[in-house]
Amino acid sequence: MTDMQNRQDKASLLLLYTGGTIGMKQDPNTLTLKPFDFSQILAEVPELAKFAYRIDSVSFDPIIDSSDVDPAVWKEIARLIDVHYDEYDGFVVLHGTDTMAYSASALSFMIEGLTKPVIFTGSQLPIGLPRTDGKENLISAVEIAAAKDANGHAMVPEVCICFDNRLLRGNRTKKVSADEFKAFRSPNMPPLAEAGISIRYNDAIIRKPVDWDARPAFTYDLDTRVSILKIHPGITRQVVRNILCGEDTRAVIIETYGSGNAPASEWFLSLVSEASAMGKVLLNVTQCLAGVVNMGIYANGKAIQDCGVTGGGDMTVEAALGKLFYLLGKSAENDAVKRNLALNLRGEISI
Ligand code: ASP
């Protein structure tokens, strides 16, 4: 047995179970889906015992459907990782699929300088059903969370989503299917790893910490005064005004068409200018699944750029939301937030 194999076999992992389909099984009497006692995870997935890892688990109380996830849940996930950081080699977060891309994005910003993997996973079918995708997803997530390189460093010290044999950077990921096993994609970033007969890591694009020995910095101050304005044909002045100029928002993500285009009507542009003059952070993110915002291509893009809108590059809306909560929490100065939005903080934007 090589040193590396030996080290990996001794890996210790913490599973955080927040809820979602993955932790459900069918009640044999009523045939309804119910959460199972997560401390029995090894009984449900006996394959995990074939790894020689130490696997501990913590279950949220109450466990939740991920449609109920809010920043308090993200803070609790971060807190558990923070408190147990030195005890484990990696962390696996079991989470419902509906908001997994939001949670993985937010956590990627809340933890700076990660040296260990934080791997989110879940499933489309409950783990207690014969055709479940949950076992395979969990087993791959566990193996990846334990993986070390020849220097004994984590193979993937990033916040990721492991689903359907692919490891995706969390803040690049979107849920793209409500019913296929291939539920997630990261259209603007290739997978960080793919699980076939062996797990093939795309090491060239995996982010590494500047200092492997430094403890990461955890941020718990999130400012959620952010709205999302999705542009569509027929959008009304009232809706645009309410969202852009609302007193309680510091920032608005404007989900535009294509490469960052929006209506160039006089009323629309004057509301954008008004919000900008109020000092709000206005961030342009495309509604398209893939591609990048470039407001210099079309006159309609240039028009909103001239009203003070910042380009979001190829960020997903999920990443943009987490990044704004994080940056607004860090600074009371909206101009500083605008400057930092353009920076690549955690691999969320190609620049
Ligand atoms: N509604 C569930 C959730 O997101 C769906 C799932 O787990 O896949 O919690």
Boltz pocket constraint, residues with backbone or C-beta under 6 A from the ligand:
constraints:
  - pocket:
      binder: B
      contacts: [[A, 19], [A, 20], [A, 21], [A, 22], [A, 64], [A, 65], [A, 66], [A, 67], [A, 95], [A, 96], [A, 97], [A, 98], [A, 99], [A, 122], [A, 123], [A, 124]]
      max_distance: 6.0
